[in-house]
Protein backbone atom coordinates (compact mmCIF):
# COMPACT_ATOMS: atom_id res chain seq x y z
CA UNK A 1 0.00 0.00 0.00
CA UNK A 2 1.47 3.40 -0.97
CA UNK A 3 2.39 5.71 1.89
CA UNK A 4 0.39 8.87 2.29
CA UNK A 5 2.25 12.10 1.69
CA UNK A 6 2.69 14.44 4.65
CA UNK A 7 0.23 16.97 3.20
CA UNK A 8 -2.37 14.22 2.77
CA UNK A 9 -1.91 13.10 6.37
CA UNK A 10 -2.22 16.70 7.54
CA UNK A 11 -5.43 17.19 5.56
CA UNK A 12 -6.84 13.89 6.80
CA UNK A 13 -6.26 14.82 10.44
CA UNK A 14 -7.80 18.27 9.86
CA UNK A 15 -10.91 16.59 8.50
CA UNK A 16 -11.03 14.24 11.51
CA UNK A 17 -10.82 17.23 13.84
CA UNK A 18 -13.62 19.03 12.03
CA UNK A 19 -15.79 15.90 11.96
CA UNK A 20 -15.30 15.46 15.71
CA UNK A 21 -16.09 19.14 16.29
CA UNK A 22 -19.32 18.78 14.32
CA UNK A 23 -20.34 15.76 16.38
CA UNK A 24 -19.70 17.64 19.62
CA UNK A 25 -21.52 20.66 18.24
CA UNK A 26 -24.57 18.53 17.46
CA UNK A 27 -24.50 16.72 20.80
CA UNK A 28 -23.56 19.50 23.20
CA UNK A 29 -23.75 22.79 21.35
CA UNK A 30 -20.98 25.32 20.92
CA UNK A 31 -20.08 25.17 24.61
CA UNK A 32 -19.07 21.51 24.28
CA UNK A 33 -16.91 22.07 21.22
CA UNK A 34 -13.69 23.00 22.99
CA UNK A 35 -10.28 22.04 21.67
CA UNK A 36 -9.70 20.08 24.86
CA UNK A 37 -12.90 18.05 24.34
CA UNK A 38 -11.95 17.39 20.72
CA UNK A 39 -8.48 16.24 21.78
CA UNK A 40 -9.99 13.82 24.29
CA UNK A 41 -12.35 12.42 21.68
CA UNK A 42 -9.48 11.89 19.24
CA UNK A 43 -7.10 10.63 21.96
CA UNK A 44 -4.44 13.19 21.19
CA UNK A 45 -2.95 16.00 23.24
CA UNK A 46 -4.59 19.41 23.15
CA UNK A 47 -1.34 21.14 22.09
CA UNK A 48 -1.18 18.82 19.08
CA UNK A 49 -4.39 20.38 17.75
CA UNK A 50 -2.65 23.72 17.36
CA UNK A 51 -0.63 22.20 14.53
CA UNK A 52 -3.85 22.05 12.55
CA UNK A 53 -5.88 24.92 14.01
CA UNK A 54 -3.93 27.66 15.83
CA UNK A 55 -7.00 28.60 17.88
CA UNK A 56 -10.57 27.57 18.52
CA UNK A 57 -11.69 30.56 16.45
CA UNK A 58 -9.76 29.16 13.48
CA UNK A 59 -11.59 25.86 13.88
CA UNK A 60 -14.98 27.58 14.11
CA UNK A 61 -14.17 29.60 11.01
CA UNK A 62 -13.32 26.42 9.11
CA UNK A 63 -16.63 24.89 10.20
CA UNK A 64 -18.54 27.99 9.16
CA UNK A 65 -16.95 27.96 5.71
CA UNK A 66 -17.66 24.23 5.40
CA UNK A 67 -21.28 24.88 6.35
CA UNK A 68 -21.81 27.55 3.74
CA UNK A 69 -19.95 25.44 1.18
CA UNK A 70 -22.06 22.36 1.85
CA UNK A 71 -25.27 24.36 1.63
CA UNK A 72 -24.15 26.10 -1.54
CA UNK A 73 -23.10 22.83 -3.16
CA UNK A 74 -26.53 21.34 -2.47
CA UNK A 75 -28.26 24.34 -4.04
CA UNK A 76 -25.87 24.36 -7.00
CA UNK A 77 -26.50 20.67 -7.67
CA UNK A 78 -30.26 21.24 -7.56
CA UNK A 79 -29.99 24.09 -10.06
CA UNK A 80 -27.81 22.03 -12.38
CA UNK A 81 -30.32 19.18 -12.32
CA UNK A 82 -32.93 21.65 -13.59
CA UNK A 83 -30.73 23.05 -16.35
CA UNK A 84 -32.91 23.77 -19.37
CA UNK A 85 -36.10 23.80 -17.34
CA UNK A 86 -38.20 26.87 -16.56
CA UNK A 87 -36.58 29.31 -14.15
CA UNK A 88 -39.30 28.74 -11.57
CA UNK A 89 -38.47 25.01 -11.49
CA UNK A 90 -34.79 25.72 -10.90
CA UNK A 91 -35.46 28.21 -8.13
CA UNK A 92 -37.95 25.90 -6.45
CA UNK A 93 -35.42 23.06 -6.59
CA UNK A 94 -32.65 25.26 -5.15
CA UNK A 95 -34.90 26.44 -2.34
CA UNK A 96 -35.95 22.87 -1.59
CA UNK A 97 -32.28 21.89 -1.47
CA UNK A 98 -31.61 24.70 1.02
CA UNK A 99 -34.37 23.40 3.29
CA UNK A 100 -33.36 19.75 2.95
CA UNK A 101 -29.71 20.52 3.73
CA UNK A 102 -30.66 22.50 6.82
CA UNK A 103 -32.80 19.69 8.21
CA UNK A 104 -30.11 17.13 7.44
CA UNK A 105 -27.40 19.27 9.10
CA UNK A 106 -29.18 21.16 11.90
CA UNK A 107 -26.11 21.88 14.03
CA UNK A 108 -24.19 23.25 11.06
CA UNK A 109 -27.14 25.35 9.89
CA UNK A 110 -27.53 26.85 13.35
CA UNK A 111 -23.79 27.52 13.44
CA UNK A 112 -23.95 29.65 10.29
CA UNK A 113 -27.40 31.21 10.71
CA UNK A 114 -28.34 30.74 14.37
CA UNK A 115 -27.20 32.10 17.70
CA UNK A 116 -23.73 33.73 17.60
CA UNK A 117 -21.00 32.00 19.60
CA UNK A 118 -19.96 34.23 22.51
CA UNK A 119 -16.53 35.73 21.95
CA UNK A 120 -16.28 34.63 18.32
CA UNK A 121 -16.19 37.12 15.46
CA UNK A 122 -16.16 35.64 12.00
CA UNK A 123 -13.38 37.02 9.77
CA UNK A 124 -15.28 38.62 6.92
CA UNK A 125 -12.55 38.12 4.34
CA UNK A 126 -12.87 34.35 4.83
CA UNK A 127 -16.53 33.75 5.61
CA UNK A 128 -18.34 36.43 3.61
CA UNK A 129 -17.51 35.02 0.13
CA UNK A 130 -18.86 31.62 1.20
CA UNK A 131 -22.02 33.22 2.61
CA UNK A 132 -22.57 35.46 -0.43
CA UNK A 133 -22.52 32.43 -2.70
CA UNK A 134 -25.86 31.31 -1.20
CA UNK A 135 -27.37 34.65 -2.13
CA UNK A 136 -25.91 34.58 -5.63
CA UNK A 137 -27.47 31.17 -6.22
CA UNK A 138 -30.86 32.82 -5.63
CA UNK A 139 -30.25 36.09 -7.44
CA UNK A 140 -28.78 34.64 -10.64
CA UNK A 141 -31.89 32.61 -11.58
CA UNK A 142 -34.01 35.68 -10.78
CA UNK A 143 -31.98 37.79 -13.20
CA UNK A 144 -32.05 35.08 -15.86
CA UNK A 145 -35.82 34.78 -15.52
CA UNK A 146 -36.23 38.54 -15.92
CA UNK A 147 -33.97 38.58 -18.97
CA UNK A 148 -35.77 35.64 -20.61
CA UNK A 149 -39.22 37.03 -19.91
CA UNK A 150 -40.13 34.15 -17.59
CA UNK A 151 -40.68 36.52 -14.70
CA UNK A 152 -43.05 39.48 -14.83
CA UNK A 153 -43.13 40.70 -11.24
CA UNK A 154 -46.60 41.45 -9.92
CA UNK A 155 -47.37 44.07 -7.29
CA UNK A 156 -45.89 44.51 -4.74
CA UNK A 157 -42.87 42.80 -6.33
CA UNK A 158 -42.91 44.86 -9.54
CA UNK A 159 -40.74 47.66 -8.18
CA UNK A 160 -37.99 48.17 -5.65
CA UNK A 161 -39.39 50.16 -2.71
CA UNK A 162 -37.92 53.69 -2.60
CA UNK A 163 -36.36 53.05 0.82
CA UNK A 164 -34.37 50.13 -0.66
CA UNK A 165 -33.38 51.62 -4.00
CA UNK A 166 -30.26 53.50 -2.85
CA UNK A 167 -28.85 50.72 -0.61
CA UNK A 168 -29.28 48.19 -3.43
CA UNK A 169 -27.71 50.53 -5.99
CA UNK A 170 -24.71 50.98 -3.70
CA UNK A 171 -24.44 47.21 -3.21
CA UNK A 172 -24.46 46.58 -6.95
CA UNK A 173 -21.93 49.34 -7.66
CA UNK A 174 -19.56 48.37 -4.84
CA UNK A 175 -19.43 44.74 -5.93
CA UNK A 176 -19.84 45.25 -9.68
CA UNK A 177 -22.72 42.77 -9.75
CA UNK A 178 -24.01 42.19 -13.31
CA UNK A 179 -27.63 42.06 -12.13
CA UNK A 180 -30.54 44.46 -11.83
CA UNK A 181 -31.78 46.03 -8.58
CA UNK A 182 -35.02 44.08 -9.05
CA UNK A 183 -33.20 40.75 -9.09
CA UNK A 184 -31.17 41.69 -5.99
CA UNK A 185 -34.32 42.80 -4.17
CA UNK A 186 -36.18 39.62 -5.08
CA UNK A 187 -33.14 37.60 -3.99
CA UNK A 188 -33.34 39.16 -0.53
CA UNK A 189 -37.04 38.35 -0.37
CA UNK A 190 -36.36 34.77 -1.44
CA UNK A 191 -33.71 34.32 1.24
CA UNK A 192 -35.98 35.88 3.87
CA UNK A 193 -38.69 33.41 2.93
CA UNK A 194 -36.23 30.52 3.11
CA UNK A 195 -34.92 31.53 6.51
CA UNK A 196 -38.39 32.26 7.84
CA UNK A 197 -39.68 28.83 6.84
CA UNK A 198 -36.56 26.82 7.69
CA UNK A 199 -35.72 28.04 11.19
CA UNK A 200 -39.15 27.29 12.78
CA UNK A 201 -39.17 23.86 11.14
CA UNK A 202 -35.67 23.17 12.41
CA UNK A 203 -36.58 24.15 15.97
CA UNK A 204 -39.87 22.22 15.97
CA UNK A 205 -42.09 25.30 16.08
CA UNK A 206 -44.37 24.25 13.20
CA UNK A 207 -46.00 21.31 14.93
CA UNK A 208 -48.39 19.68 14.09
CA UNK A 209 -47.80 20.61 10.43
CA UNK A 210 -46.10 18.23 8.03
CA UNK A 211 -43.24 20.65 7.56
CA UNK A 212 -41.77 19.39 4.27
CA UNK A 213 -45.14 19.67 2.53
CA UNK A 214 -45.76 23.06 4.15
CA UNK A 215 -42.41 24.34 2.90
CA UNK A 216 -43.02 23.01 -0.62
CA UNK A 217 -46.47 24.61 -0.84
CA UNK A 218 -45.36 27.96 0.57
CA UNK A 219 -42.45 28.26 -1.85
CA UNK A 220 -44.61 27.24 -4.81
CA UNK A 221 -47.28 29.76 -3.84
CA UNK A 222 -44.72 32.53 -3.40
CA UNK A 223 -43.09 31.88 -6.78
CA UNK A 224 -46.53 31.96 -8.41
CA UNK A 225 -47.48 35.21 -6.65
CA UNK A 226 -44.16 36.69 -7.71
CA UNK A 227 -45.15 36.48 -11.37
CA UNK A 228 -43.28 33.52 -12.81
CA UNK A 229 -44.68 32.06 -16.00
CA UNK A 230 -46.24 28.60 -15.47
C-alpha positions in Angstrom: 0.0 0.0 0.0 1.5 3.4 -1.0 2.4 5.7 1.9 0.4 8.9 2.3 2.3 12.1 1.7 2.7 14.4 4.7 0.2 17.0 3.2 -2.4 14.2 2.8 -1.9 13.1 6.4 -2.2 16.7 7.5 -5.4 17.2 5.6 -6.8 13.9 6.8 -6.3 14.8 10.4 -7.8 18.3 9.9 -10.9 16.6 8.5 -11.0 14.2 11.5 -10.8 17.2 13.8 -13.6 19.0 12.0 -15.8 15.9 12.0 -15.3 15.5 15.7 -16.1 19.1 16.3 -19.3 18.8 14.3 -20.3 15.8 16.4 -19.7 17.6 19.6 -21.5 20.7 18.2 -24.6 18.5 17.5 -24.5 16.7 20.8 -23.6 19.5 23.2 -23.8 22.8 21.4 -21.0 25.3 20.9 -20.1 25.2 24.6 -19.1 21.5 24.3 -16.9 22.1 21.2 -13.7 23.0 23.0 -10.3 22.0 21.7 -9.7 20.1 24.9 -12.9 18.1 24.3 -12.0 17.4 20.7 -8.5 16.2 21.8 -10.0 13.8 24.3 -12.4 12.4 21.7 -9.5 11.9 19.2 -7.1 10.6 22.0 -4.4 13.2 21.2 -2.9 16.0 23.2 -4.6 19.4 23.2 -1.3 21.1 22.1 -1.2 18.8 19.1 -4.4 20.4 17.8 -2.7 23.7 17.4 -0.6 22.2 14.5 -3.9 22.0 12.5 -5.9 24.9 14.0 -3.9 27.7 15.8 -7.0 28.6 17.9 -10.6 27.6 18.5 -11.7 30.6 16.5 -9.8 29.2 13.5 -11.6 25.9 13.9 -15.0 27.6 14.1 -14.2 29.6 11.0 -13.3 26.4 9.1 -16.6 24.9 10.2 -18.5 28.0 9.2 -16.9 28.0 5.7 -17.7 24.2 5.4 -21.3 24.9 6.3 -21.8 27.6 3.7 -19.9 25.4 1.2 -22.1 22.4 1.8 -25.3 24.4 1.6 -24.1 26.1 -1.5 -23.1 22.8 -3.2 -26.5 21.3 -2.5 -28.3 24.3 -4.0 -25.9 24.4 -7.0 -26.5 20.7 -7.7 -30.3 21.2 -7.6 -30.0 24.1 -10.1 -27.8 22.0 -12.4 -30.3 19.2 -12.3 -32.9 21.6 -13.6 -30.7 23.1 -16.3 -32.9 23.8 -19.4 -36.1 23.8 -17.3 -38.2 26.9 -16.6 -36.6 29.3 -14.2 -39.3 28.7 -11.6 -38.5 25.0 -11.5 -34.8 25.7 -10.9 -35.5 28.2 -8.1 -37.9 25.9 -6.5 -35.4 23.1 -6.6 -32.7 25.3 -5.2 -34.9 26.4 -2.3 -36.0 22.9 -1.6 -32.3 21.9 -1.5 -31.6 24.7 1.0 -34.4 23.4 3.3 -33.4 19.7 2.9 -29.7 20.5 3.7 -30.7 22.5 6.8 -32.8 19.7 8.2 -30.1 17.1 7.4 -27.4 19.3 9.1 -29.2 21.2 11.9 -26.1 21.9 14.0 -24.2 23.2 11.1 -27.1 25.4 9.9 -27.5 26.9 13.4 -23.8 27.5 13.4 -23.9 29.7 10.3 -27.4 31.2 10.7 -28.3 30.7 14.4 -27.2 32.1 17.7 -23.7 33.7 17.6 -21.0 32.0 19.6 -20.0 34.2 22.5 -16.5 35.7 21.9 -16.3 34.6 18.3 -16.2 37.1 15.5 -16.2 35.6 12.0 -13.4 37.0 9.8 -15.3 38.6 6.9 -12.6 38.1 4.3 -12.9 34.3 4.8 -16.5 33.8 5.6 -18.3 36.4 3.6 -17.5 35.0 0.1 -18.9 31.6 1.2 -22.0 33.2 2.6 -22.6 35.5 -0.4 -22.5 32.4 -2.7 -25.9 31.3 -1.2 -27.4 34.7 -2.1 -25.9 34.6 -5.6 -27.5 31.2 -6.2 -30.9 32.8 -5.6 -30.2 36.1 -7.4 -28.8 34.6 -10.6 -31.9 32.6 -11.6 -34.0 35.7 -10.8 -32.0 37.8 -13.2 -32.1 35.1 -15.9 -35.8 34.8 -15.5 -36.2 38.5 -15.9 -34.0 38.6 -19.0 -35.8 35.6 -20.6 -39.2 37.0 -19.9 -40.1 34.1 -17.6 -40.7 36.5 -14.7 -43.0 39.5 -14.8 -43.1 40.7 -11.2 -46.6 41.4 -9.9 -47.4 44.1 -7.3 -45.9 44.5 -4.7 -42.9 42.8 -6.3 -42.9 44.9 -9.5 -40.7 47.7 -8.2 -38.0 48.2 -5.7 -39.4 50.2 -2.7 -37.9 53.7 -2.6 -36.4 53.1 0.8 -34.4 50.1 -0.7 -33.4 51.6 -4.0 -30.3 53.5 -2.9 -28.8 50.7 -0.6 -29.3 48.2 -3.4 -27.7 50.5 -6.0 -24.7 51.0 -3.7 -24.4 47.2 -3.2 -24.5 46.6 -7.0 -21.9 49.3 -7.7 -19.6 48.4 -4.8 -19.4 44.7 -5.9 -19.8 45.3 -9.7 -22.7 42.8 -9.7 -24.0 42.2 -13.3 -27.6 42.1 -12.1 -30.5 44.5 -11.8 -31.8 46.0 -8.6 -35.0 44.1 -9.1 -33.2 40.8 -9.1 -31.2 41.7 -6.0 -34.3 42.8 -4.2 -36.2 39.6 -5.1 -33.1 37.6 -4.0 -33.3 39.2 -0.5 -37.0 38.3 -0.4 -36.4 34.8 -1.4 -33.7 34.3 1.2 -36.0 35.9 3.9 -38.7 33.4 2.9 -36.2 30.5 3.1 -34.9 31.5 6.5 -38.4 32.3 7.8 -39.7 28.8 6.8 -36.6 26.8 7.7 -35.7 28.0 11.2 -39.2 27.3 12.8 -39.2 23.9 11.1 -35.7 23.2 12.4 -36.6 24.1 16.0 -39.9 22.2 16.0 -42.1 25.3 16.1 -44.4 24.3 13.2 -46.0 21.3 14.9 -48.4 19.7 14.1 -47.8 20.6 10.4 -46.1 18.2 8.0 -43.2 20.6 7.6 -41.8 19.4 4.3 -45.1 19.7 2.5 -45.8 23.1 4.1 -42.4 24.3 2.9 -43.0 23.0 -0.6 -46.5 24.6 -0.8 -45.4 28.0 0.6 -42.4 28.3 -1.8 -44.6 27.2 -4.8 -47.3 29.8 -3.8 -44.7 32.5 -3.4 -43.1 31.9 -6.8 -46.5 32.0 -8.4 -47.5 35.2 -6.7 -44.2 36.7 -7.7 -45.2 36.5 -11.4 -43.3 33.5 -12.8 -44.7 32.1 -16.0 -46.2 28.6 -15.5 
